[in-house]
């Protein structure tokens, strides 16, 4: 873990401080002054879709941009296994008591490493961002068939009480969101962005890298196994946007 944090902090110094000296002598005109992108994220601590991203960038100089963004992520436990109800055929996660959603406002920098030729090619940017995290632990509701009753009753899954044979399915990700336990943490990420496209006013591409997120207490997603307060992940984000 120390090596991981040290690596990200080193990238921070490289991206945020050193390029200020190296690119101070740039004389090129800006290719664009601002950019807005939206993205879909896949990461090693998320589900099929890890979450969604938004980022707004403004030029500092020809190769140096500052960014303002927000990420909304669904964080899963590595021991989550989807099961199928014997009674209904619906899918659910056995042993899960909480969803963990993370809202991440971020400020960062991007450095253009390889500039795209006019109307063609690929542009490669080094990316760094950090900010606070709002971690929402929302109860994981299931429909549970109790003995002697018809149909199911909505309850928060407790693996020490609820038997998998009686679970009818989950009630969905929205129910319980307003009952969330709110936790404040911090996050940072470092990666590379690859931009494509032939139109000067639009941008398409993907970003890949690593994230680190930390909360002061363990975030209990599955109460009968080890839970974490610090989350690391590799991520891949596909994005689309416009620039001017």
Order of alpha helices (4+ residues) and beta strands (2+ residues): alpha-alpha-beta-beta-beta-beta-beta-beta-beta-beta-beta-beta-beta-beta-beta
